[in-house]
Amino acid sequence: MDREPIDINEELAVFDKPQNVKRLLIVFFTCVALLLLVDLFYHRHTVFAWEGWFGFYCVFGFVACVVLVILAKYVLRPLVMRDEEYYDER
């Protein structure tokens, strides 16, 4: 794909600056750490024993997200993917 030339006078977006991305990641990881700390002190009414483990829902959510991405890539994509020449003029 051809990319348009970058206009030097064009104003950069918020996430085009590396320091802003770094700040966002610091805020994100700080929130994750604080939520894990809260998990130590918060009492949950669990049904199964493993729900009471430290960080269970954090690990469960991460694993579920990874499984969804893998399923989408290797199972769903081949089902819905079009042929390369599908949109070409005949």
N, C-alpha and C positions, 0 to 999 in steps of 0.2 A: 504494500500500500504506500502511496505517496503521501508524505506528510507536508502540511502547509508550513512555509517558513515562519519562524518565530519573529514577531515584531518586537524589537528591542524596547520600544516605548510602551508596550502593553504591560499593564499592571499584573503582577504575579498574584495568583490565588493564594488562599491561606495555607493550603497543604503543599504548595510548590516550594516552600521554604523548609529546608531540612530541620532547622531549629524548632519550627512549629510541630513537625511530625514527632520529633524527640520529646517535646513537652507533652504532647497528647499521649504518647506511650508511657511516659512517667506517671501521668494522671491515671491512666488505665491500670497499670500494674499496682499503683498505690491503692486504688479501689479494690482490686482483687485481693491484695494482702489484708486490707481492713476487713473485708467480708469473710476471709478465712479466719481472722482473729475473732470475729463475732461468733463464728461457728463453734468456737471453744466454750463460749459462755451461754449460748442460747439453748434452751431445753425444747426438744422436739417430741411430739407425741407420735411415736413410730408404730407401724404395724409389723414390719419385719426387722430383725436384729441388725441387718446391715445398713438400714437407714440411719441408725444412730452413730455409725462410724464417722470419725472426723474427716470432713471434706468429701463425703460420699456423693452429694449432689453436684459438687464441682467436677469430680471425676466422671460421674455418670453423664453430665451434660457435654463434657468434652468428647467422651467416647461416642455418644450418640451423634454429635455433629460430624465427627470423622467418618462414622459409618454411613451417614447420609450423603456425604460428599463422595465417598467411594462408590456407593450404590448408584448415585447420579452419573458418575463418570463411566462406570463399566457396565451398567445394566440399562439405565434410562437413555443415555446418549445414543447407543446403537439403535434403539427402538425408534427414536424420533428424528434421527439424523437424515438429511436429504442427500441425494447423490450430488457430486461436485458440479455437474453440468445442469442441475435442475432449473436454475434461473437463467441460463444462457439462451440467447435467441437461436432459433433453429432455422 
